[in-house]
Amino acid sequence: MRGGDEILRIEGLCVYFYTYAGVVRAVEDLNLTIYRGETFALVGETGCGKSVTMRAVLRLVPPPGRIVKGRIIFDGVDLLKLPEKEMRKIRGSKISMVFQDPNTALDPLYTAGYQTTETILAHRKVSKKSAWQRALELFKVVEIPEPKRRLRAYPHELSGGMKQRVVTSIALSLNPKLLIADEPTTALDVTIQAQILELLRDLQRKYGVTLVMITHNMGVVADMADRVAVMYAGSVVEVADVYELFGNPLHPYTKGLLRAIPSLTSRNERLQSIPGTVPNMIRPPPGCKFHPRCEYAMDVCKRERPRMIDMGKGHLVACHLYS
């Protein structure tokens, strides 16, 4: 929760993809602060730039993407100024990421145990026997049944939930300070989703790791997060404590997301969708990018990009309605 010191600060981050059709402005002038020990959720529609933002933190933006400008301060160090050799030491050991699809994150040609020990041996000067013992301990921590047998299993021999646990064990193998979970429950059925979320919560309590959850599922946000940042079209439009965000949403986009959540108390009430579509990020609309879909849009919204305003209690919003 907020109250500790900051572990990650992103300032003016811009990530562009240079395609034949034009320059895709995937992340535009993004600012964000994450505090040590908290569970922070980054939410928004598919394609809004959530995963690209966190890949930029690890400097793993895939080509033709490029970090154009900005600062990413982790534990007082600007990651964008580090040589690649130093950055490799930080990936995995200090910042780890659980990727969205464990099927693509795991190599089908190697056993789960080999892939876990490989990470340990790449960063720590330990014997293969010690690395294997550490992998066994991690499999027990993430509650993989019959861990000794699963160490020698190939990815195709594991269920989706087990593969997600293996990927999580790899991410935790070096005791990182910051753990990024990119849609960790997307490909899983509902009961396994609940188990993975509970596992992440337990691991965060046990190791004191700072957890960043990338998701579009507001139910997961309500259950897991301490603070939330809402992203739209490559920019953060609102940041607040999770109770404040759900109880008093300010940005029209956030209100639209919350109205789209099914209610258990109103069975006959129709779900409300946000009209329109996500803008073309090669030619985004001028001013506020949400104005073509916003029911409160004013003339100023079409001309000027709104600045982030502090509404008190750490509740930030970028909207002309409050300027």
LOZA-305654 format. One record per residue: residue in one letter; x, y, z of N, C-alpha, C, O, CB in turn. Coordinates in steps of 0.1 Angstrom, whole numbers, plus 2048, in hexadecimal, padded with zeros to 3 digits. Glycine has a CB too. Layout:
AXYZXYZXYZXYZXYZ
...
//
This chain:
M8087F480080080080080980D80081480C8047F780080C
R8038187FC80A8247FC80E82880A80682681380282F7F5
G81982E80C81E83181982D82F81A83483582281682A824
G83282481284082281284782A80784183480284281380F
D85482780585B82F7FB8588297ED85481E7EC86A8307FE
E85B8317E385882D7D58638237D186F8257D48588397CC
I85F8197C986880F7C486A8117B587580E7AF8648017C7
L8608177AF8608197A085982679D84E8297A185A80D798
R86082E79585A83B79085C83C78186883B77C860847798
I85283E77A85283F76B84F84E76884585376C849835764
E85785476085686275D85686574E86086174786086B764
G84B86A74884B86E73A84E863731855866726854879738
L84A85773384E84B72B84684C71E83A84D71D84B83E732
C84E84A71384884970584D83D6FF85983B6FD84A8566FD
V8448346FA8488286F38418286E68358276E584681B6FB
Y8488286DB8428286CD84681B6C68518166C78478356C5
F83D8176BD84080C6B48408116A68378176A18358016B5
Y84C80F69F84E81569284A80A68785280168485C819690
T83E80C68283880267883880866A83A81466982A7FD67D
Y8357FF66083380465382780D6518278176498327F8649
A81D80B65A81181465981382166080C82B65D80580D660
G81D82266882082F66F82582C67D827821681813837670
V82783768582C83569382083369D81883C69E834842697
V8208286A38168256AD81B82A6BB8258256C08138156AE
R8148346C081883A6CD8118316D88078356DE8138496CE
A8188266DC81281D6E58118226F38078206FA81A8106E5
V81B8296F781C83070482083E70282A8416FC82582870F
E81984770881B85670581C85E71281285F71981085B6FC
D82886371582A86B72182486672E81C86C73482487971E
L82785973182185373C82985574983585474982084473A
N82285875482885B76182185176B81585076B827869765
L82A84B77482484177D82E84078983A840787821834776
T82983E79583183B7A182B82F7A881F82E7AA8328477AA
I8348257AB8308197B28388187BF84481A7BF83280C7A9
Y8318157CA8388157D783C8077DB8357FD7D882E81C7E1
R8468077E384C7FA7E88417F27F083B7F77F98587FD7F0
G8407E57ED8377DD7F58297DC7F18217D47F68387E0803
E8247E57E88167E67E48137DC7D981B7D87D28127F47E1
T8067DA7D78007D37CB7FA7DE7C37F07E47C77F67C87CF
F8007E07B77FB7EB7AE7F57E57A27FB7DC79C8077F47AB
A7E97E979E7E37E47927E37EE7877E07FA7897D47E0795
L7E67EA77B7E67F276F7DB7ED7667DC7E17617F47F2767
V7D07F47647C47EF75D7C17F87517C680374F7B97EF767
G7B97F17487B47F873C7B17EE7327B47E27337BF802737
E7AB7F37277A87EA71C7B47E47157BF7E971679F7F1711
T7B27D970E7BC7D37067C27DD6FC7BA7E46F57B77C66FE
G7CF7DE6FC7D67E76F27D87F56F87DC7FE6F07CD7E86E6
C7D57F77057D780570A7E580870E7E98137117CE807716
G7EE7FE70E7FC8007118017FB71E80C7FE7227FF80F710
K7F97F37257FD7EE7328097E57328137E87397F17E6739
S8097DB72A8147D27298217D872382C7D67288107C6720
V81F7E171982A7E87138317F171E83E7F171E8267F1707
T8297F772682F7FF7318387F773A8447FB73D824806739
M8337EB73E83B7E37478477DC7408517D97478327D974E
R8457D97348507D472C85B7DE72B8677DB72A84C7CF71E
A8577EB72A8617F67298697F77368757FA73585A803726
V8637F474186A7F374E8767E974D8807EC7538617F075A
L8737DE74787E7D47468867D673988F7CE7378777C6745
R8837E073288A7E37258897D671B8927D27158997E6727
L87C7D171B87A7C671286E7C97088677C07058767BA71B
V86E7D57048647D96F98687D26EC8737D46E78637E86F8
P85F7CA6E78637C26DA8647CC6CE85C7D66CE8587B76D8
P86C7C96C586D7D16B88607CF6B085A7C56B18797CD6B0
P85C7DA6A98637E66A68607F16B18617FD6AE85E7EB699
G85D7ED6BD85B7F76C88687FD6CD8737F66CC8547F06D3
R8678096D28738106D786F8196E28658206E187A8176CB
I8778196ED8758236F787B8306F28878326F187B81F705
V87283A6F08768476E987C8506F48868566F186B84D6E2
K8758526FF87A85B70987485771786B84F717878869706
G87985E72187385B72E87E85773888A85573586885272E
R87A85574588285074F87B84575786F84675988785B759
I88283A75A87D82F76288682D76D89082776C87B822759
I88283277988B83278588782678E87C82679388A84078D
F89081D78F88D8117988988117A38A48107A088E804790
D8938127AF89C8137BB8A781D7B98B281B7BC8A38057BD
G8A38297B48AC8347B28B48347A68BC83D7A48B48357BE
V8B382A79D8BB8297918B382A7858A88237848C381B791
D8B783277B8B083376F8B38287668BF8277608B3841768
L8AA81F7648AC81275C8B081574E8B780D7478A180975D
L8AB8207488AD82373A8BB8287378BF82972C8A382E736
K8C282B7428D08307408DA8257428E68267408D383B749
L8D68197478DF80E74A8E380773D8DB8067338D8804753
P8F080373C8F47FA7318ED7ED7318E97E973C9047F8731
E8EC7E67268E47DA7258EA7CF72F8E27C77358E47D4717
K8F77CF7318FD7C573A8F77C77488F57BD74F90C7C673A
E8F67D374D8F17D675A8E27D375B8DD7CF7658F47E575E
M8DB7D67508CC7D47508C97C57518BF7C17578C67D9743
R8D27BC74B8D07AE74C8D17A975A8CA79F75E8DA7A7743
K8D97B07628DA7AC7718CD7AF7788CA7A97828E67B3777
I8C67BA7748BA7BE77B8AE7B57778A67B27808B77CC778
R8AD7B176A8A27A97668A379B76D8AD79576D8A27A7757
G89879777389878A77A89C78B7888967867918A0780773
S8A879278B8AD7927988A679D7A18A479B7AD8BC795798
K8A37A979B89C7B47A288E7B779D8857BA7A58A57C07A2
I88C7B579087F7B778A87C7AA7828837A777987E7C4781
S8707A478586C79877E85E79A7788577A277D86D78C786
M85B79376D84E79476784878776484F77E75F84F79C75A
V83C78576883477976582C77C75882378475982B774771
F83077774D82A77A74081C77473F81876B746833776735
Q81477A7368067777348037697317FA76373780078072A
D80B76372880875672381474C72781E74D721806755714
P81274373181D73A73582173172982C72C72A819732741
N81872F72081C72671582772B70C82F72470780F72370C
T82773970B83273F70383E74370C84974570782D74B6FC
A83B74471984674872285073C72585B73E72884174D72F
L84A72F72485272472685771D71984F71C70F84A71972E
D86371971986971270D86470470D8676FC71787871370D
P85D6FF7028586F17028636E67028606DB70484F6EF6F6
L8706EA6FF87A6E06FD8826DD70A88A6D470B8846E66F3
Y87E6E57158866E372287C6E072D8706E572D88F6EF725
T8806D97378786D67438756E374B87D6EC74A87E6CB74B
A86B6E27538686ED75C8736F07668766FB76985B6EB764
G8796E576B8846E77748916ED76E8976F57748886D977A
Y8946E976189F6EE75A89D6FD7588A770575A8A16E774D
Q89170275488F71075188F71875E89372475E88171174B
T88C71276988C71A77689B71B77B89F72577F884713781
T8A271077A8B071077E8B97197758C371F77A8B670277F
E8B67197688BD72175F8BD7307638C77377628B7720750
T8B27357678B174376C8B97457788C074F7798A274676F
I8B973C7818C173D78E8D073D78A8D874578F8BE732797
L8D47347828E373277E8E873E7768F47427778E5726776
A8DF74576F8E37517678E675D7708ED76676B8D775475D
H8E075D77C8E27697848E97667918EE7707988D476F788
R8EA75A7958F17567A28FC74D7A08FB7447988E67517AC
K90774E7A79127457A791073A7B191673A7BC92074D7AA
V9087307AC9057257B49067187AC90771979F8F67257BA
S90770D7B29087007AB8FB6FC7A58F07017A990D6F57B4
K8FB6F379B8EF6EE7958E66E779F8DA6E879F8F26E478A
K8ED6E07A98E56D97B38DE6E37BC8D26E17BF8EF6D17BC
S8E46EE7C08DE6F87C88D26FF7C18C87027C68E87037CD
A8D47027B48CA7087AB8BE6FE7AA8B27037AB8CF70B79D
W8C16F17A98B66E87A88AE6E77B58A16E67B58BB6DA7A4
Q8B56E87C08AE6E87CD8A66F47CF89B6F47D58B96E77D9
R8AB6FF7CA8A370C7CB89770B7C288C7107C68AC7187C6
A8987057B688C7037AE8826FA7B58766FD7B48906FD7A0
L8866F07BC87D6E77C38766EF7CE86A6ED7D08856DB7C9
E87D6F77D58776FF7E086D7097DA86270B7DF8827087E7
L87070F7CE8677187C885A7117C384F7167C486D71F7BC
F85B7057BE84F6FD7B98466FA7C583A6FA7C48546F07B2
K84D6F87D18456F67DD83E7037E18327037E684D6F17E8
V84570E7E083F71B7E483371F7DC8297247E184A7267E2
V83471C7CE82971F7C681E7147C58157147BD82E7227B7
E82070A7CE8167007D08146F77C48086F47C08097067D5
I81F6F37BD81E6EA7B281D6DB7B88276D87BF82A6EB7A8
P8136D47B68136C67BB81E6BD7B68226BF7AA8056C07B8
E8236B47BE82D6AB7BA8396B37B483C6B07A88286A07B0
P83F6BC7BB8496C57B58556BE7AF85A6C37A584D6CF7C0
K85A6B37B58656AC7B08636A77A286B6A879986A6A17B9
R8576A27A085369C7938516A77898556A677D846693794
R84B6B278D8486BD7848556C477F8556CA77583F6C778B
L85F6C478786C6CA7838716C47768776CA76E8766C878E
R86E6B77748736AF7698686AF75D86A6A87538776A176C
A85D6B675F8536B67558556C174B85A6CB74E8456B875C
Y8516BE73F8516C87348446D073483A6CB7398536C1726
P8456DC72F8396E572F82C6DE72A8216E073083B6F1727
H82D6D671F8216D071A81B6C572480F6C17228246C970D
E8226C172E81D6B87378176BE7438126B874D8296AF73C
L8166CC7438116D374E8046DA74A8026DE73F81B6DE754
S7FA6DC7547EE6E37517F16F27507FC6F67547E36E075C
G7E76FA74C7E970874B7EC70F7587F57177597DC70F745
G7E570A7637E770F7707F570C7757FC71477C7DD70A77A
M7FA7007738086FC77781270476F81C70877580A6ED775
K81070676281A70E75B81B71C76082572276181670E74C
Q80F72276480F72F76A81772F77781E73977A80173476C
R81672577F81D72478B82C722789835728790818718794
V83071B77E83E71977A84472777684F72A77B84070F76F
V83C72E76E84173B76A84274577684C74D777837742760
T83974477F83A74C78C84674879484D75079982D74A794
S84973B79585573679C86273C79686B73F79D85572779D
I86273C78986E74178287075078587B75578786D73F773
A86475778586576678886976979686F77379985776C786
L86675F79F86A7617AD87875B7B187C75D7BC85F75B7B6
S87E7547A888A74C7AB8957557B189E74F7B888F74679E
L8967627AE8A176A7B289D7747BC8A477E7BF8A87717A6
N8917727C288B77C7CC88B78A7C88917937CE89477B7D9
P88478D7BD88379B7B787C7A47C18747A07C987C79B7AA
K8807B17BF8797BB7C786B7BF7C18627C37C88827C87C9
L86B7BE7B485F7C27AC85B7B67A38627B179B8617CF7A4
L84E7B27A58487A779D83D7AD7948337B279A84479C7A6
I83E7AC7878347B077E82C7A477983279B77383A7B8772
A81F7A477B81779977680D79E76B8047A676E80E793782
D81079975F80979E7537FD7957507FF78A74B81279F747
E7F17997547E57917527E87827567E677974D7E0792743
P7EB7807627F07727667E57687667E875C7687F6773773
T7D876B7657CD7627657C57617597BB75A7587C4765771
T7C976874E7C17697427BE75B73C7B27597387C8771738
A7C775273B7C57467337C073A73C7C072F7387D274272C
L7BC73E7497B97337537AA7337567A373E7547C173575F
D7A572875A79772775E79572E76B79E73177279171975E
V78873076F78573977A78B73478779173C78F77673A77C
T78A72778A78F72279779E7237987A47267A278B713799
I7A572078C7B472178C7B873078D7C27337937BA71B77F
Q7B07397877B37487887B374C7977BD75379B7A8750781
A7A974779F7A974B7AD7B57457B47BA74C7BD79C7457B3
Q7B97397B17C57337B77D273B7B47DA73E7BD7C77257B3
I7D373F7A87DF7477A47E07557AB7EA7597B07E0749795
L7D475B7AC7D37687B27D67677C17DE76F7C77C576F7B0
E7D175D7C77D475A7D67E37577D87E975B7E27CB74F7DB
L7E97507CE7F774D7CF7FF75A7CE80875B7D67FB7437C3
L7FC7627C580376F7C38027777D080C77E7D47FE7777B7
R7F67777D67F477F7E27FD7797EE8037817F57E577F7E6
D7FD76C7EF8057667F98147687F781B76B8018027577FA
L8187677EB82676A7E882A7787EB83577A7F08297667D9
Q8217817E882578F7EB8267927FA82F7997FE81A7987E5
R81D78B80281E78D81082B78681683178C81E812787817
K82E77A81083977381584777981284F77A81B83976580F
Y84877E80685578480285679380286079980085877F7F4
G84A79A80484A7A880584D7AF7F78517BA7F78547AD80E
V84B7A77EC84D7AC7DF8437B77DB8377B67DF84E7A17D5
T8477C17D383D7CA7CE8377C47C183E7BF7B88447D87CA
L82A7C37C18237BC7B681C7C67AD8147CE7B28197B27BC
V81E7C57A08177CD79680E7C378E8147BA7878217D578D
M8017C578E7F87BD7877F37C477A7ED7CF77B7EC7B9790
I7F67BE76E7F07C47627E37BC75F7E47B075E7FB7C3756
T7D87C375E7CC7BC75B7C17C57557C27D17567C77B6769
H7B77BF74F7AB7C674B79F7C27537947C67517A87C573C
N7A17B975D7977B37657957BB77279E7BB77B79A7A4769
M78B7C37737897CC77F7867C478B7887C979677D7D677C
G7817B778A77F7AF79578C7AB79C78D7AB7A87777A2791
V7967A87947A37A57997A97B17A07B07B07AA7AD7A178D
V7A77BD79A7AC7CA7A07A67CC7AE7AD7CF7B77A87D6797
A7987CA7AF7927CC7BC7977C27C67987C57D27837CA7BA
D79A7B67C279E7AB7CB7AD7AD7CF7B07A97DB79C79E7C5
M7B57B27C77C47B17C97CB7BE7CC7D47BE7D47CA7AB7BD
A7C67C97C67CE7D57C67CD7DE7D27C37DE7D97CB7DD7BA
D7D87E57D57D87F07DE7D67FD7D77CE8057DC7E67F17E6
R7DC7FF7CC7DA80B7C47D98077B57DD7FC7B17E68157C5
V7D28107AE7CF80D7A07D28197977D082479A7C080979E
A7D881578B7D981F7807D181B7747D28107707E882177C
V7C982476F7C08217637C78277577CA8337577B2826765
M7CA81E74D7D08237417C68237357BD81B7347DC81A73D
Y7C882D72D7C082E7207C88337157CE83E7177B3837723
A7C982C70A7D08306FE7DF8357017E38406FC7C983B6F7
G7E682E7097F483070C7F783A71780383D7197FA835700
S7ED83F71E7EF8497297E78447357DD83E7347EB857724
V7EC8497417E584674D7DB85274F7DE85E74E7EF846759
V7CE84E7517C48587537BF85A7617B98647657B885574A
E7C285076A7BE8517787C68477807C983C77C7AE84E779
V7C984C78C7D18447967CA8467A47C88527A87E0848796
A7C783B7AB7C183D7B87C28307C07C68267BB7B28407B6
D7C08327CD7BF8267D67B381E7D17A98247CC7BC82B7E5
V7B48117D27A98087CC79B80B7D179280B7CA7AD7F97CF
Y79A80E7DF78D8117E478881F7DF77C8207DC78E8127F4
E7918287DD78D8357D87898347CA77F83B7C579983F7DA
L79082C7C278D82B7B477F8257B17788297A97988227AD
F77C81A7B976F8147B776481C7BD75981C7B876F8067BD
G7678237C875D82B7CF75A8387C974F83E7CA76082C7DD
N76583E7C376484C7BE76C84D7B17758557B07688567C8
P7688467A676F84779976D85579476285A79476B83C78F
L77885B78E77786978977786A77A76F87177478187178F
H78086277478186376577685C75E77285276278F85D760
P77086275476585C74C76884E747760845747761864741
Y77584B74477983E73F77883474B77382974978783E739
T77D83875777C82F76276E82C76676B82176978483676E
K76683676575783476875182A75E749822762750842767
G75582B75275082274875581374A74D80A74975582673A
L76181274F76680475275F7FE75D75B7F375D775805755
L75C8067677558017737467FE7707407F577675680B77F
R7408067677328047637317F775C7267F175B72D80F75B
A73C7F275673B7E674D73D7D975673C7CE7507467E7743
I73F7DB7637407CF76C7327C976F72A7D17747487D3779
P7307BC76D7237B77717217B878072A7B77887227A876D
S7147BA7847107BC7927087B07976FF7AB7907097C9794
L70B7AB7A37047A07A86F67A47AE6ED79C7AF70C7997B3
T6F57B17B16E97B67B76DF7BB7AD6D37BC7B06EC7C27C1
S6E37BE7A16DA7C37966DA7B978B6E07BB7816DE7D1792
R6D27AE78C6D27A37826CD7A87756D17A376A6CB797787
N6C37B07756BC7B47696C27C17626BD7C57576AD7B776B
E6CC7C77696D27D37636DB7D07586E47C77596D97DA76E
R6DA7D774D6E27D57416F07DB7436F27E57496DC7DB734
L6FA7D373F7087D874070A7E47367047E472B7127CD73D
Q7117EE73B7147FA7327227F972C72B7F673371280773A
S7227FA71F72F7FA71973480971672C81271672E7F270B
I74180A71374781771074581870174A8106F9756818714
P73E8236FC73C8246ED7498266E675382B6EC73282F6EB
G7498236D97558266D176081B6D275D8116D975B8336D4
T76B81E6CD7778156CD78381C6D27848286D277980E6C0
V78D8146D579A81A6D97A08216CD79F81B6C27A480E6DE
P7A682D6CF7AB8346C37B682E6BC7BE8266C27AE8426C7
N7B88326AF7C482E6A87D08356AD7D18416AD7C2831698
M7DA82D6B27E58346B97F08386AF7FA83E6B37EB82A6C3
I7ED8366A27F683D6987F184B6967F98546947F683568A
R7E484D6967DE85A6957D485C6A07C885D69E7D785C687
P7D985E6AD7D08606B87C986D6B77CE8766B17D885F6C5
P7BD86E6BD7B687A6BD7BD8856C57C48826CE7A78796C3
P7BC8926C17C289D6C87BC89F6D67B189A6D97C28AA6C0
G7C38A66DF7BE8A96EC7BD89C6F57C68946F57B08AF6EB
C7B289A6FC7B088E7047AC8836FA7A38846F27A489070E
K7B48786FB7B186D6F27A48666F479F85F6EB7BC8636F3
F79E8686FF79186270278586A6FE77A8656FE79085F711
H7878766F977C87F6F777287A6EC76687D6ED78188D6F2
P7778726E276D86D6D87638646DE7588616D87748676CC
R76685E6E975D8546F07578596FD74F8527037658476F3
C75A86570075686B70D74987270D74787B704761874713
E74086F71673387571673488471C72A88C71B72986D71F
Y73F88772374189472974A89D72174E8A8726746892737
A74E8997157588A070D7548AF70A7488B270775A899700
M75E8B870C75C8C670A7658CA6FF76E8C26FA75E8CE717
D7648D76FA76D8DC6EF77B8DB6F37848D86EB7698EA6EC
V77F8DE70078D8DE7047928D070379E8CE70178E8E3712
C78A8C670578F8B87047948B46F679D8AC6F57838AE708
K78F8BB6EC7938B86DE7A08BF6DB7A68BC6D17888BC6D5
R7A48C96E37AF8D16E07BB8CF6E97C78CE6E47AC8E06E1
E7B98CD6F67C48CC6FF7C48BF7077BA8BA70B7C38D8709
R7D08BA7087D28AE7107D18B171F7D88BA7237DF8A670D
P7C88AA7267C78AE7357D38AA73D7D98A073A7BA8A773B
R7D78B27467E28AF74F7DD8A775B7D18A875E7E98BC754
M7E68A07627E289876E7E08A277A7E88AA77D7ED88E771
I7D58A07807D18A978C7D08A07987CA8957987C48B0789
D7D58A57A37D489E7B07C78A37B77C68AE7BB7E08A07B9
M7BE8997B97B189D7BF7B189A7CE7A689B7D47A68957B8
G7BC8977D37BE8947E27BE8857E57B887D7DD7B289A7E9
K7C58827F07C68747F47CD86B7E97CB85F7E87B986E7F7
G7D68727E17DD86A7D77D48667CB7D885E7C37E385E7DD
H7C986C7CA7C08697BF7C38737B37C087F7B47B086A7C3
L7C886D7A87CD87579D7C38737917BF86778F7DB873799
V7C087D78A7B887B77E7BC8857737BF8917767A987D781
A7BC8807677BF88975B7B388B7537AF88474A7CA883752
C7AC89675779F89975079B8A875279D8AE75C793890757
H7978AE7477938BC7477878BF7507858CB7537908C1739
L77F8B57547748B875D7788BD76A7718C377176C8AB75E
Y7858BA76E78A8BE77B7958C977B79B8CC78578F8B2782
S7988CE76F7A38D776E79F8E67727A88EE7717A98D7761
//
